[in-house]
Amino acid sequence: MKFQQFKKFIVLMTTLLSLILLQVVGFADEDENVTEYVGPTKAMQVYANPVPNKQYTPPPASFYQYQSLDTERTTATDIHVTYIGAWSNEATSAFEYAASIWESPIASSVPIKIQVEF
């Protein structure tokens, strides 16, 4: 009798877990502002939030190691940025600085190509 109850419990839990996973996947597909990243050939779109956010996340420690050195910094990642539209010098400098921060913790043999529009 206990084996039958255990078997019913396993079937019930498997069914519930499957339904939960289907719901999670379904919610991701319904959001029109989210693009699923499949591989290097599919673009990922990121949209700006018009609401100001005062949260600050500092760069990783590996980024600061290279700022104190006088030598040319070498990274394991190449980030190539293509600017579309009218970018001011300040905006371009800020984006290049952000890209250099991301180059420090990411290790990729495949160049990362970013297309930004302002």
C-alpha positions as CSV (number, residue, x, y, z in Angstrom):
1,M,0.0,0.0,0.0
2,K,2.8,2.4,0.8
3,F,4.4,1.8,-2.6
4,Q,1.2,2.8,-4.4
5,Q,1.0,6.0,-2.3
6,F,4.6,6.8,-3.1
7,K,4.1,6.1,-6.8
8,K,1.0,8.5,-6.8
9,F,3.1,11.1,-5.0
10,I,5.9,10.9,-7.6
11,V,3.4,11.2,-10.5
12,L,1.7,14.2,-8.8
13,M,5.0,16.0,-8.1
14,T,6.3,15.3,-11.6
15,T,3.1,16.7,-13.1
16,L,3.2,19.8,-10.9
17,L,6.9,20.5,-11.7
18,S,6.1,20.2,-15.4
19,L,3.2,22.7,-15.1
20,I,5.4,25.1,-13.2
21,L,8.2,24.9,-15.9
22,L,5.7,25.4,-18.7
23,Q,4.4,28.5,-16.9
24,V,7.8,30.0,-16.4
25,V,8.7,29.4,-20.1
26,G,5.3,30.8,-21.1
27,F,5.9,34.1,-19.2
28,A,9.2,34.7,-20.9
29,D,7.7,34.2,-24.3
30,E,4.8,36.6,-23.7
31,D,7.0,39.6,-22.9
32,E,7.5,41.5,-26.2
33,N,10.5,43.5,-24.9
34,V,12.6,40.4,-24.2
35,T,14.6,38.7,-26.9
36,E,15.9,35.2,-26.2
37,Y,19.6,34.8,-26.7
38,V,20.2,31.6,-28.7
39,G,23.7,32.0,-30.1
40,P,26.2,34.4,-31.7
41,T,24.0,34.9,-34.7
42,K,20.9,36.2,-32.9
43,A,20.8,39.7,-31.6
44,M,19.8,40.6,-28.1
45,Q,17.8,43.8,-27.6
46,V,18.1,45.8,-24.4
47,Y,15.8,48.7,-23.8
48,A,16.4,51.7,-21.5
49,N,14.1,52.3,-18.6
50,P,12.8,55.9,-18.6
51,V,12.6,55.8,-14.8
52,P,15.9,57.0,-13.1
53,N,17.6,54.4,-11.0
54,K,20.0,55.6,-8.3
55,Q,21.6,52.1,-7.8
56,Y,25.4,51.9,-8.2
57,T,27.3,48.7,-8.9
58,P,31.1,49.2,-8.8
59,P,33.4,47.6,-11.4
60,P,35.0,44.3,-10.5
61,A,38.4,44.3,-8.7
62,S,40.1,43.0,-11.9
63,F,39.2,46.3,-13.7
64,Y,41.0,48.4,-11.0
65,Q,44.1,46.3,-11.2
66,Y,44.8,47.6,-14.7
67,Q,44.1,51.2,-13.9
68,S,47.1,51.4,-11.6
69,L,49.5,49.9,-14.2
70,D,51.4,52.0,-16.7
71,T,51.5,49.2,-19.3
72,E,48.9,48.6,-22.0
73,R,46.0,46.5,-20.7
74,T,45.4,43.2,-22.4
75,T,42.1,41.4,-22.0
76,A,40.8,38.0,-22.8
77,T,37.8,39.6,-24.6
78,D,37.4,42.0,-27.5
79,I,34.3,44.1,-27.5
80,H,33.6,45.9,-30.8
81,V,31.1,48.8,-30.6
82,T,29.3,50.2,-33.6
83,Y,27.6,53.5,-32.9
84,I,24.4,54.4,-34.8
85,G,23.0,57.9,-34.8
86,A,24.4,61.1,-33.3
87,W,26.6,60.3,-30.3
88,S,28.2,63.1,-28.4
89,N,31.8,62.8,-27.4
90,E,30.8,62.5,-23.7
91,A,28.3,59.7,-24.5
92,T,30.8,57.8,-26.6
93,S,33.5,58.1,-23.9
94,A,31.0,56.8,-21.3
95,F,30.0,53.8,-23.4
96,E,33.7,53.0,-24.2
97,Y,34.5,53.2,-20.5
98,A,31.6,50.8,-19.7
99,A,32.8,48.4,-22.4
100,S,36.3,48.4,-21.0
101,I,34.8,47.5,-17.6
102,W,33.0,44.5,-19.1
103,E,36.1,43.4,-20.9
104,S,37.9,42.7,-17.6
105,P,35.8,39.9,-16.1
106,I,34.6,38.3,-19.4
107,A,36.8,35.7,-21.1
108,S,35.8,34.9,-24.7
109,S,37.7,33.9,-27.7
110,V,34.8,35.1,-29.9
111,P,34.7,38.9,-30.4
112,I,31.6,40.5,-28.8
113,K,29.9,42.9,-31.3
114,I,27.6,45.5,-29.8
115,Q,25.5,47.8,-32.0
116,V,24.2,50.9,-30.0
117,E,21.7,53.5,-31.2
118,F,21.3,56.9,-29.5
